[in-house]
Amino acid sequence: MAKQLLVGAGVGSGIAKAPAFVLLGPDSTDATTDAAHPDLLGMEAVEAAINSLAAQLTAKAKDPVTGNPTNGGDVLLALAAMLRDPALHESIQDFLNSGSGAERAVRGAFNGFARKLERLGGYFAERSSDLQDLANKVVDRLSGRGEDAVFPDEPFVLITTELSPILAAELRKTKVVAVITEKGSATSHSAIITRGANLPTVMGVVGSCGIEQGEEILVDATSGQVFVAPNEEELRQYQSAAYPTTTLMQALPSPEELPVRLMANLGSSFEIPTAIKAGAQGVGLFRTELLFLGHKKPPTREEQVFEYTKLLAGFQGSRVIVRVLDIDIDKPLSFLQGAGTGRYRNRGLQVLIANRAVLETQLEALAMASEYYPGTELWVMAPMVLNIQEAKIFVDLAHRAGLKKVGIMVEVPEIAKPRKLRKILKFVDFVSIGTNDLTQYVLGRSRYSSNMALSETRNNKVLTIIDGVIQECRKAGKHVGICGEAAADPASAKIFIRMGANSLSASPALIPPLATALAY
């Protein structure tokens, strides 16, 4: 497997591969401006810097040749309008009058406006980061610092803390093939620009700024997955999705032509159109981590209901399987108490049970969303269940919240033992097999071993356990699906189908080639 697999919110669709170009955000704590440029402390100089930036944004909003609006031009014009707001200028003047230097006055005024937007919440809160970026640009002009980054002359994947609308607009002049950000959301102005430019983008990827300069990156914007140093097998698999043969470009096989249901793995509701276009017959794994990652406190029930209803609305008449928060030591959350010991420490359902209020709120939000869209078949499952007691607690809490279809993921060999599984199957409605973790734990490999291949799932030790789980589910009359990466590998998928799996779930980008391989 890849050196590391990161997940974020996919923007639009598309697949890209290139070396990483890491561009960290500006150091907003640099306070040298006032001391280095005492002649720029007046309002006249500040207004000159603001007007210069506003004029530049206005110019960038139109194509210099045709005069037509550029992609994202409306966003740039909106930012220019913010800069020209008289109230903003008055606030800066007030800071200067109170004795602040130019930089402090600019940042203070912009921060004040940003806080007002944050208090409004939702769409407006997301615009507050635009103001922060504008403040940085104004300060750059006051200090004489350079404005434009120097990008590589060869294709690259941009890795940055947060993509500003201004930088996003500049990217059209570069050889960027994809964008990955550690912060930001799929509804930001920057996302609007990259989506319009058909530039594969994944936002909110925690840990992405740890990627090293020049490392090979594979970006799957349809599922929000980022492969750091992918292996040859992963590259071949995605190449078939990115560069389809004549056969793959023809009409996709109909559901009747497929031996099992093919479903999508998604990380956000913004990926729904891509999944439907790819032929997904529902959602086999909806990761909910993106609602929680990067936050100091868990999202409210109302915030979660908003996201879940968008998901269920997009798949009315189909099945959607949602996995509750799956957290581990690689995705730390300050508001969660750790749990467990040994190799499963701080992983899976045991963490949620130790933080029951977080779990209960999520289950309640899912149940409420389901009431709004009863035509969508909502199934909810727990990640990395370690024992019978955990499974029972989860099912009881889910039923108490009002959820009807409740299942578990089989990701560790201990829970797959026939005697344990039979007891669990008496009270769960379905099982989903996560081949990634199961394969690594069965073979005793590191979760981030760089020599792990998709074919490792076809190891006899692993297949024996998977087959055992499938047969126990069949005997109990319970649905069993495969949602790990191996589900998209045609060779492995055919084995799972022969064993009796009821569904396979994969990245939307990999569904068309998988469907073709299974139907013909």
Secondary structure as UniProt FT lines:
FT   STRAND          4..7
FT   STRAND          9..11
FT   STRAND          15..23
FT   TURN            28..29
FT   HELIX           33..36
FT   HELIX           38..40
FT   HELIX           43..60
FT   TURN            64..66
FT   TURN            71..72
FT   HELIX           73..83
FT   HELIX           86..97
FT   TURN            98..99
FT   HELIX           102..120
FT   HELIX           122..143
FT   STRAND          156..160
FT   HELIX           165..170
FT   HELIX           171..173
FT   STRAND          176..181
FT   TURN            186..187
FT   HELIX           189..196
FT   TURN            197..198
FT   STRAND          201..203
FT   TURN            206..207
FT   HELIX           208..210
FT   TURN            213..214
FT   STRAND          216..220
FT   TURN            221..224
FT   STRAND          225..228
FT   HELIX           232..242
FT   HELIX           246..249
FT   HELIX           255..257
FT   STRAND          261..266
FT   HELIX           269..271
FT   HELIX           272..277
FT   TURN            278..279
FT   STRAND          282..287
FT   HELIX           289..291
FT   TURN            292..294
FT   HELIX           301..314
FT   TURN            315..317
FT   STRAND          319..323
FT   TURN            329..330
FT   TURN            334..335
FT   HELIX           342..344
FT   TURN            345..346
FT   HELIX           349..354
FT   HELIX           356..372
FT   TURN            374..375
FT   STRAND          377..382
FT   HELIX           388..401
FT   STRAND          405..410
FT   TURN            413..416
FT   HELIX           418..424
FT   TURN            425..427
FT   STRAND          430..433
FT   HELIX           435..443
FT   TURN            447..448
FT   TURN            450..451
FT   HELIX           454..458
FT   HELIX           460..476
FT   STRAND          479..482
FT   HELIX           485..488
FT   HELIX           490..499
FT   STRAND          503..506
FT   HELIX           508..510
FT   HELIX           511..519
//
